[in-house]
Every structure is written in C-alpha cells, then in structure tokens.
Amino acid sequence: MTVNYEMLGKRLKQYRENEGKTMEDLAKEIHISKDYVKKIESGSRAPALDILVDTANALNISADMLLTDSLDNPSPENAREFNGLLIDCSNQEREFIIRLVLEVKKIFKEMNLIQ
C-alpha cells in the first residue's frame, strides 16, 4: 500500500482552514514547526504517526478522514461520500448536520421506514 501524501496534505489543509486555523496555529497546538506543517500540506513530507494523530485530534476529525484514499479497506462508499460532504463544513456545521441526520433517522424508525 502506498500513502498518497499529496492528497493527505490537501485534505489536511482543507480541514485546517475549515477550523479557521493558520499553519502557525496548528503547528503550535501540536508542537511542530510551521515549516513541517507546510511540508505535510504540500505532500513533500510524510507526517510521523504521532503527528498524524495529533493533527486529526487538533482538527476534530478522525485520522481515516485524512487517509481515506490510501486505505485498502476504507470506510464504506456512503461514509466516504458523507465525509466528502462535510469536508468544507466548520466543526459547528458538522455537529449540526450530524444531529439533523440522527433526528431524521429517529423519525424514519418511528415511521417504520428503517429498522
């Protein structure tokens, strides 16, 4: 398996920007240099595993959201599609959408449309 570091970097940048964080903000939060963040976002540097986990935590996402196209057994297609819809949402928007989906699911169960 090969990790697509360019795509990982692009997704990292998108999620970072969605959170309203600068490279400097993220670097300080996870105790790395701004230059390291820049190299990861450009795909020219592979992040260490602990940096990848710290980054995901700092951006309020799961690590598989950064690695989705590099996984042999990624999330089901509909989960990837749902994550794709959320990629440009702020953390507040993501939380609202998830609550909305849970409410719709509850209504569908009450109407016996799903089990």
matplotlib code that plots the C-alpha trace (Angstrom):
import matplotlib.pyplot as plt

x = [0.0, 1.2, 0.1, -0.9, 0.8, -0.3, -4.0, -3.4, -1.8, -4.7, -7.3, -5.3, -5.2, -8.9, -9.8, -7.4, -8.9, -12.4, -11.4, -10.2, -6.7, -3.5, -0.4, 1.1, -1.9, -1.8, 1.9, 1.8, -1.1, 0.7, 4.2, 5.8, 7.2, 5.1, 7.6, 6.8, 3.0, 3.8, 5.7, 3.0, 0.3, 2.4, 2.8, 6.6, 6.9, 5.3, 4.0, 5.1, 2.2, 2.0, 1.9, -0.9, -2.9, -2.3, -3.3, -6.5, -7.3, -6.5, -8.8, -11.6, -11.6, -10.6, -7.3, -9.1, -10.6, -7.0, -6.0, -9.2, -7.8, -4.8, -6.7, -7.1, -10.3, -11.7, -15.0, -18.0, -18.6, -21.6, -19.4, -16.7, -19.4, -20.8, -17.3, -16.8, -19.9, -18.7, -15.1, -15.8, -18.0, -16.9, -16.9, -20.2, -21.8, -20.7, -22.2, -25.4, -25.6, -24.9, -27.6, -30.0, -29.2, -29.8, -33.2, -34.2, -33.1, -35.2, -38.3, -37.7, -37.6, -40.8, -42.5, -41.1, -39.2, -36.0, -35.3]
y = [0.0, 3.5, 6.6, 9.4, 12.2, 14.9, 14.1, 13.8, 17.2, 18.7, 17.3, 18.4, 22.0, 22.0, 20.7, 23.2, 26.1, 24.9, 25.1, 28.7, 27.8, 29.1, 26.9, 28.6, 27.9, 24.2, 24.0, 25.5, 23.3, 20.0, 21.2, 21.2, 23.9, 25.8, 24.6, 21.0, 21.7, 23.4, 20.3, 17.9, 20.0, 20.2, 16.4, 16.7, 15.3, 12.3, 13.0, 10.8, 8.7, 10.6, 13.9, 12.5, 11.5, 14.9, 16.7, 14.8, 15.5, 19.2, 19.4, 17.5, 14.8, 11.1, 10.1, 8.0, 11.2, 12.3, 8.8, 7.8, 7.2, 5.3, 2.7, -0.8, -1.2, 2.4, 3.3, 2.2, 4.4, 6.1, 7.0, 8.5, 10.4, 11.7, 12.7, 14.4, 16.5, 17.5, 18.4, 22.1, 22.5, 24.1, 22.0, 23.7, 22.9, 19.3, 18.9, 20.4, 18.2, 15.1, 16.0, 16.6, 13.2, 11.5, 13.2, 12.1, 8.5, 8.6, 9.8, 7.1, 4.4, 5.8, 5.6, 2.0, 3.1, 1.6, -0.9]
z = [0.0, -0.8, 1.0, -1.2, 0.7, -1.7, -1.1, 2.6, 2.6, 0.6, 3.0, 6.0, 4.6, 3.9, 7.4, 8.9, 7.0, 7.9, 11.6, 10.9, 11.9, 10.3, 9.8, 12.8, 15.0, 14.1, 14.5, 18.0, 19.0, 18.1, 18.9, 15.5, 13.2, 10.7, 8.1, 9.0, 8.6, 5.2, 4.0, 5.1, 3.4, 0.1, 0.2, 0.3, 3.8, 5.4, 8.9, 11.7, 13.1, 16.3, 14.4, 12.2, 15.3, 17.0, 13.8, 13.5, 17.1, 16.8, 13.7, 15.4, 12.7, 12.5, 11.1, 8.4, 7.0, 6.2, 4.8, 3.0, -0.5, 0.9, 2.9, 1.5, 3.5, 3.6, 5.1, 3.0, -0.1, 1.5, 4.6, 2.3, 0.4, 3.6, 4.8, 1.4, 2.0, 5.4, 4.4, 3.8, 6.9, 10.1, 13.3, 14.3, 10.9, 11.1, 14.6, 13.4, 10.3, 12.4, 14.9, 12.0, 10.5, 13.9, 14.2, 10.6, 11.4, 14.6, 12.6, 10.0, 12.7, 14.3, 10.8, 10.4, 7.3, 8.7, 11.3]

ax = plt.figure().add_subplot(projection="3d")
ax.plot(x, y, z, "-o")
ax.set_aspect("equal")
plt.show()
